[in-house]
Amino acid sequence: MLKEGKVKELTDFAYTLDGEMLDNGYILACQSQLKSDIVVEVDFNQEKLK
């Protein structure tokens, strides 16, 4: 999740992320161009990764 900073969406994130995810700051890192320094939060919860 993007916690601080700005990115430019290279493609519309809404094609794969739902509204709740977008509202919570989820981004597609592979489809983002940094516009400032950023802070991200990554959840490595093993149950979610299965």
Stockholm file with secondary structure:
# STOCKHOLM 1.0

chainA/1-50         MLKEGKVKELTDFAYTLDGEMLDNGYILACQSQLKSDIVVEVDFNQEKLK
#=GR chainA/1-50 SS CEEESCEEESSCGGGTSCHHHHHTTCCCGGGEEESSCCEECCCCCHHHHC
#=GC SS_cons        CEEESCEEESSCGGGTSCHHHHHTTCCCGGGEEESSCCEECCCCCHHHHC
//
